[in-house]
Amino acid sequence: MDGVARGEQAALVALLRDRPGGMSWSEITADVLESGSALQVWEQARPATLMAVPGEDDPLGAAAEDIERWTSQGHRLLTILDAGYPARLRGIHQAPPVLFARGRLVPDEVAVSVVGSRRASDRGLQIAAHLARELVARNVTVLAGLALGIDTAAHRAALDAGGRTVAIIGTGINRAYPATNRGLQAEIGSRGLLLSQFWPDAPPQKSTFPMRNATMSGYGIATVVVEAGEQSGARIQARLAVEHGRPVILTDLVVQRNEWAKALIGRPGVHVAVRPAEVLSVIEELITESARIDAELLRLVST
C-alpha cells in the first residue's frame, strides 16, 4: 500500500477515535464518503498548527503506528474508501467505516446469510447444514455470524463440504466469542474470511451484535432465517434486510413460532419456504438476477 493510501487510513482511524465536535461514526463516514478523502475531513476538523504543542500526542502518527501493529498481527484494515471494501456493503446506510479482515477477500462475492437461534433444534441444525452444503455446490459463499447453533452448523458444513464461508463477528478480530468456537474462528480465517467492524481487542457487548447483523445483511445478497425466537438476533437481521432491499427467506419453523415473522409476510422480498428445496429455488432465482444486474452494471461502466 502506498503512502497516500496509508495516510488516508490513518486519518480515518484518527477521526473515529477523536470524533471531532462529538461527531458520531455514521456522521464521520458520511462526511468521508462525500469528501472522498479522510485526510481532507481531518484537516477541516483539526486544522494544522504552525508548531506542535509539547507533550501533545500526534493522533495521525498514533493511528499509523496502530495500523502497522494490526498488520503485523496478520490483520488487513479496510476503510470504506478502499477499493477492496465490499461493494455491496458500501451501499447500506449502516456500512461500517472500517473493517478488519483475516483471510481471502473475494471481489463481488455472492454470499447468502444462513442464520438463526443459538438454541436450535435438531431439525434446525440439520436444515442449516443441508442448506450450507447446497450453497457450496452452487459456488455460493455461506455467510454467518459464528454464533452457537444455526451459525456454527452452517459454517461447519460449508467447510466440511470444501466450500467458502465468511464469518462476520460481533467482537474485535483478536477476540473469540463464544470461546468454544475459537478453533472454528481460526479455521475460517485460514480457509475463508473473518470480518470485524470493531477495534481488534473490542469485547462482546449487547450493542455490537445488532451492528454485526446489519453488516451481514449488507454483505450478502439474501438472508435465510432457519430457526429463531422472538428476541433472536436473526429477527433483527431479517428486518434490516427488508430495509436494505435484500430478500429474506423464512422457513416454516420461523413463521410458525414468531409474530415478528408473520408480520414480515407480504413485505417486498420476503419469502416463506416449507422445505429446503423451496429455499434453494428462491436462492437460485436471486443468483441469476444478481448475475444479470452485475452484467448490466459492467456494460454501463464500459460504454
KOLMARVEX-85470 format. One line per 2 residues: for each residue x negated, y negated, z negated of C-alpha. Coordinates in Angstrom, 3 decimals. Layout:
% KOLMARVEX-85470
X Y Z; ...
***
This chain:
% KOLMARVEX-85470
0.000 0.000 0.000; -1.389 -3.435 0.963
-1.921 -6.297 -1.438; 1.158 -8.220 -0.312
3.490 -5.271 -0.930; 1.877 -4.571 -4.305
2.267 -8.232 -5.229; 5.968 -8.079 -4.348
6.407 -5.028 -6.556; 4.602 -6.703 -9.445
6.763 -9.815 -9.064; 9.979 -7.784 -9.220
8.802 -5.849 -12.280; 7.870 -9.156 -13.946
11.279 -10.652 -13.093; 13.130 -7.673 -14.553
11.112 -7.906 -17.753; 11.101 -11.674 -18.142
14.708 -12.254 -16.971; 14.163 -15.998 -16.474
17.121 -18.090 -17.565; 18.752 -14.993 -19.033
19.451 -13.541 -15.588; 20.855 -10.010 -15.513
19.180 -7.288 -13.485; 22.026 -7.404 -10.950
21.611 -11.173 -10.546; 17.869 -10.753 -10.055
18.487 -8.026 -7.490; 20.952 -10.217 -5.586
18.540 -13.166 -5.537; 15.655 -10.994 -4.380
17.734 -9.451 -1.585; 18.956 -12.878 -0.473
15.446 -14.317 -0.510; 13.719 -11.257 0.903
10.837 -11.841 -1.492; 10.480 -11.151 -5.207
7.397 -13.383 -5.273; 9.413 -16.300 -3.948
12.104 -15.792 -6.604; 9.417 -15.516 -9.287
7.703 -18.724 -8.161; 11.014 -20.577 -8.156
11.876 -19.320 -11.630; 8.390 -19.653 -13.086
6.514 -22.433 -11.235; 2.747 -22.078 -11.473
0.903 -24.415 -13.842; -2.399 -26.045 -12.989
-4.129 -24.374 -15.939; -3.334 -21.141 -17.718
-2.239 -21.547 -21.316; -4.880 -19.988 -23.607
-3.659 -16.741 -25.145; -0.556 -16.537 -22.953
-0.011 -13.238 -21.163; -0.043 -13.130 -17.374
3.268 -11.396 -16.522; 2.261 -10.660 -12.921
-1.086 -9.237 -13.986; 0.531 -7.107 -16.683
3.099 -5.808 -14.183; 0.372 -4.936 -11.680
-1.544 -3.026 -14.354; 1.557 -1.070 -15.298
2.219 -0.173 -11.664; -1.325 1.181 -11.383
-0.801 3.197 -14.555; 2.501 4.623 -13.321
0.849 5.563 -10.042; -1.948 7.342 -11.911
0.747 9.358 -13.724; 1.955 10.674 -10.381
4.999 8.419 -10.022; 5.909 6.352 -6.998
7.558 2.975 -7.547; 10.147 1.878 -5.008
11.676 -1.580 -5.102; 14.874 -2.483 -3.315
12.792 -4.393 -0.738; 10.538 -1.437 0.092
11.034 0.397 3.387; 11.069 3.740 1.558
14.012 2.763 -0.670; 17.022 4.998 0.166
19.058 3.125 2.769; 22.494 4.377 1.701
21.823 3.480 -1.907; 20.791 -0.065 -0.990
24.316 -0.658 0.314; 26.198 -0.380 -3.001
26.821 -3.177 -5.491; 25.088 -1.268 -8.320
21.923 -0.490 -6.317; 19.003 -0.278 -8.800
16.307 -2.920 -8.238; 13.611 -0.297 -8.843
13.333 3.472 -8.602; 10.649 5.775 -9.939
10.139 8.859 -7.806; 8.312 12.129 -8.149
8.390 14.481 -5.178; 9.059 14.070 -1.471
11.216 11.255 -0.165; 13.232 12.044 2.973
14.422 9.062 5.059; 18.158 9.012 5.819
18.662 12.116 3.728; 22.067 13.821 3.959
22.890 14.766 0.379; 26.076 15.805 -1.421
26.573 15.461 -5.180; 27.708 18.616 -6.962
28.674 17.510 -10.465; 30.847 18.428 -13.405
31.158 19.456 -17.009; 28.248 20.280 -19.297
30.507 22.889 -20.936; 31.535 24.588 -17.734
33.478 27.813 -17.470; 32.038 30.877 -15.768
34.226 30.174 -12.750; 32.985 26.597 -12.578
29.348 27.705 -12.716; 29.972 30.287 -10.005
31.635 27.699 -7.742; 28.781 25.217 -8.260
26.143 27.816 -7.413; 28.086 29.035 -4.376
28.558 25.505 -3.035; 24.857 24.741 -3.541
23.824 27.830 -1.576; 26.238 26.989 1.225
24.978 23.394 1.384; 21.418 24.674 1.650
22.489 26.960 4.505; 23.753 23.826 6.302
20.487 21.913 5.655; 22.252 19.570 3.239
20.451 18.384 0.115; 22.074 19.312 -3.187
22.285 16.246 -5.425; 22.993 16.384 -9.160
22.071 14.759 -12.462; 20.082 17.529 -14.226
22.703 17.829 -16.982; 23.602 21.159 -18.507
26.415 23.179 -16.958; 27.504 22.391 -13.402
24.468 20.222 -12.545; 21.997 22.852 -13.719
23.811 25.627 -11.830; 23.746 23.587 -8.603
20.053 22.636 -8.894; 19.019 26.193 -9.766
20.990 27.800 -6.944; 19.607 25.341 -4.383
16.020 26.057 -5.426; 16.582 29.814 -5.529
18.007 29.638 -2.001; 14.872 27.887 -0.781
16.661 24.595 -0.250; 16.147 21.000 -1.265
17.626 19.429 -4.354; 17.411 15.893 -5.723
17.890 15.087 -9.413; 18.827 11.535 -10.447
18.294 11.345 -14.181; 19.624 9.149 -16.983
16.274 8.612 -18.728; 12.825 7.404 -17.799
10.938 9.751 -15.498; 8.456 10.647 -18.264
11.305 11.979 -20.408; 13.113 15.311 -20.144
16.780 15.352 -21.099; 18.107 17.759 -22.065
14.839 19.235 -23.324; 15.943 22.703 -22.243
15.757 21.522 -18.617; 12.151 20.338 -18.876
10.910 23.210 -16.707; 13.674 22.711 -14.140
12.908 18.981 -14.009; 9.232 19.694 -13.301
10.164 22.215 -10.609; 12.479 19.735 -8.889
9.722 17.098 -8.973; 7.385 19.596 -7.332
9.713 21.161 -4.756; 12.372 18.485 -4.256
12.754 14.941 -5.562; 13.188 13.437 -9.024
14.505 9.865 -9.250; 14.992 7.471 -12.174
16.073 3.823 -12.222; 14.765 3.221 -15.752
11.317 2.342 -17.106; 9.292 5.593 -17.252
9.438 6.054 -21.029; 13.063 4.948 -21.490
15.028 7.286 -23.802; 18.562 8.538 -23.082
21.265 6.042 -24.038; 25.025 6.026 -23.722
24.867 3.286 -21.080; 22.260 4.927 -18.870
24.334 7.876 -17.698; 27.169 5.903 -16.037
24.451 3.856 -14.303; 22.900 7.116 -13.118
26.305 8.247 -11.801; 26.629 5.073 -9.722
23.216 5.737 -8.216; 24.130 9.336 -7.416
27.289 8.203 -5.653; 25.376 5.658 -3.609
22.593 8.080 -2.661; 24.833 10.813 -1.241
27.441 10.991 1.493; 30.046 12.539 -0.821
30.735 13.750 -4.350; 32.151 17.164 -5.226
33.558 17.401 -8.759; 33.634 21.106 -9.579
34.975 21.061 -13.130; 35.302 18.195 -15.598
37.110 16.861 -18.654; 38.997 13.657 -19.285
35.857 11.891 -20.597; 33.304 13.523 -18.288
30.610 11.530 -16.526; 31.851 13.196 -13.338
35.079 11.232 -13.822; 33.048 8.022 -13.743
31.208 9.123 -10.617; 34.438 10.027 -8.835
35.876 6.570 -9.491; 32.666 4.859 -8.426
32.501 6.932 -5.260; 36.004 5.726 -4.322
34.820 2.170 -4.974; 31.771 2.775 -2.763
33.870 4.177 0.052; 32.300 7.616 -0.392
34.501 10.695 -0.041; 35.376 12.609 -3.209
36.295 16.295 -3.243; 38.123 17.553 -6.332
38.558 21.262 -6.960; 41.809 22.635 -8.299
40.031 23.171 -11.641; 39.659 19.411 -11.969
43.111 18.422 -10.740; 44.973 20.904 -12.932
43.313 19.726 -16.142; 42.849 15.964 -15.794
45.160 12.991 -15.485; 42.389 10.849 -14.007
42.003 13.369 -11.176; 45.741 13.389 -10.472
45.633 9.574 -10.355; 42.981 9.669 -7.627
45.046 11.855 -5.309; 46.214 9.825 -2.343
43.370 7.318 -2.579; 41.380 6.899 0.674
38.670 9.525 0.995; 39.893 11.720 -1.880
40.363 15.393 -1.035; 41.671 18.304 -3.116
40.308 21.798 -2.468; 41.685 25.018 -3.910
38.954 27.282 -2.511; 35.219 26.717 -1.954
35.780 27.243 1.780; 38.023 24.159 1.785
35.291 22.118 0.084; 32.787 23.205 2.718
35.197 22.449 5.551; 35.562 18.856 4.346
31.778 18.532 3.922; 31.159 19.813 7.449
33.500 17.140 8.801; 31.670 14.494 6.743
28.274 15.656 8.014; 29.493 15.427 11.617
30.900 11.955 11.006; 27.728 10.817 9.220
25.602 12.003 12.150; 27.884 10.163 14.589
27.620 6.912 12.614; 23.829 7.224 12.315
23.535 7.808 16.066; 25.709 4.783 16.791
23.668 2.579 14.469; 20.468 3.769 16.126
21.949 2.949 19.546; 22.918 -0.546 18.419
19.471 -1.200 16.956; 17.677 -0.017 20.087
19.813 -2.069 22.525
***
